[in-house]
Amino acid sequence: MPNEQDIYEEHVLDHYEDPYHRGELATATHGDEGKNPLCGDVIQISLRLGRDGRIEEAWFDGEGCVISQASASMLIEKIEGKTVDEAKEFTANEMLDLFGPKLTPNRQKCCLLSWRVLQSALHSPLDGNSDDDEDRPNFGGPSLVEES
């Protein structure tokens, strides 16, 4: 079982204290929000997808524990500039490896919250970016809210 202090490695605290792209993205084309009902962590992810299928810009916002907020920052930094397909292929195990420290199953849920929201956000065009806009890729799919 991991020691509680082991999860607070320097790179984790760096992402928590100085997160990458935390805030709103006014030019977002896709986005979603999710919540961990066990602990109350909330993550919102906003994406601007380019015509070439790349994630041009990615931002997150939210509230919660060090693990949920730091892992969201790490994920946003990792996926920016990637193709939508690359982001879709990024697995939960890769997310846990990206975070670093070994986590208990309950803590893994905190870490994977941003990953789940990202997977949903890729399929969730925002108002004004409807599926009938043929110049943009179509990523229709259920949101986290629809799946609950």
N, C-alpha and C positions, 0 to 999 in steps of 0.2 A: 504494500500500500504506500503510495507516495506521501512524503512528508508535506504538510500544509505549506511550509516555507519554500519547498522546492518549486512550487508553481509560480512563485514570484521572482523568476529570473530577471536579469537586467533588461533583456530585450522586451519582455512582457511589460515590465513597468514603464519602459520608454514609450511603447505604443499606447499605454493607458494615460500617461502624463502628457504626452505630446502626440496625439493621434494624427494619422494621415487622412486628409480630406474629411474632416468631421464638420458637418453642417449641412445646409440645404444646397441643392443644385437646381438653380432656376431654369436651366435649359434641359432638364431631364426628359427623356423620351419614354423611359420605363422605370418602374419602381414598385416596391412593396414594403410591408411592415409585418413583423412577427413578434410574438411574445412567448416567453417561457412561463407557463402557468405555475410551475413549481416554485420559482423564486421571484418572478415579476420582471425579469430582464426584458427590455424592449429594444428592438433594432429596426431602423428604417434604412433602406438602401435605395439610392437614386442613381440611375445610369443614363448616359447619353450615348446612344448607339449610332455609329456612323453608317453611311450608305454602303460602305464596304464590309459591313458585318463586324466591325471592331468596336470594342468598348472604348470610346474616345475619352470619357470621363466617368469616374465613379466616386460617389460620396456616401457617407453613412451618418446617421445620428441615432441617438438612443440614450437609454439610462440602464444602469445595472452594475453588476459586479466587475471587478478587474478583468476577469476571464472573458466575459461577453464583450466588453468594450475593446479590450486589447486585441482579441481575435478578429473583431470586425475591422479594426484598423489594418491589421496584417493582411486580411483578405482583400480589402479594397486596394491596397498597395500592390498586391500580387496580380490582380485581374486587370487592372487598368492597362490598356493597350493590347490586351489579348483579344482574340476573336470570340464571338459568342459561342462557337462550338468548343473552343478551348475551355471557356468558363463552364460550359455544361458538362464537360468531361472531367473537370476537377472534382475528385471524390471526397467523401467524408473522411476517409483515412488520410488522404493528402492534407486535408484541413487540419486534422489532429497533429500530423507531422509538422506542418507549418507552424503551429502554435509552439510546439517544442516539448515542454514538460509533460510527463505522463499524468493523466487525470483519472479520477474516479468516474464511474458511469454518470453520476449526477452532474459532476463538473464538465464532463464531455458534452452534456446537453447545453450548457452555457456556451461552450466553445463552438458548437455546431449551429447555434441559432443563426448567426450571420450567414453561414453557408446555406442553410435552408431558405432564408429570406432571399439570398442572391439567386438561387435556383428558381424561385417563384418570380422574382423581379424580371428575370430574363424573358418570362412569358406574360408579363403584365404591362402592356402599353398604357401610358397615362392619357388623360383626356387631351384631345387635339392630336393624338398620334394613333388614330384608329387603324384597324386592320385593313381598311379599304385604301389606305395610303400606299399605293403601289411602289413608290420610290424608296420605301423603307422595308427592311425584312419583316416578315410576319411571325410573331412568336406567341400566337394565341395559346392559352392554357389557363388552368385554374389558379386562382390566387390562394394564399394561405387561408384567407377568410373563408373562401368557398370550400376548401378541403375540410374545415373543422366541423 
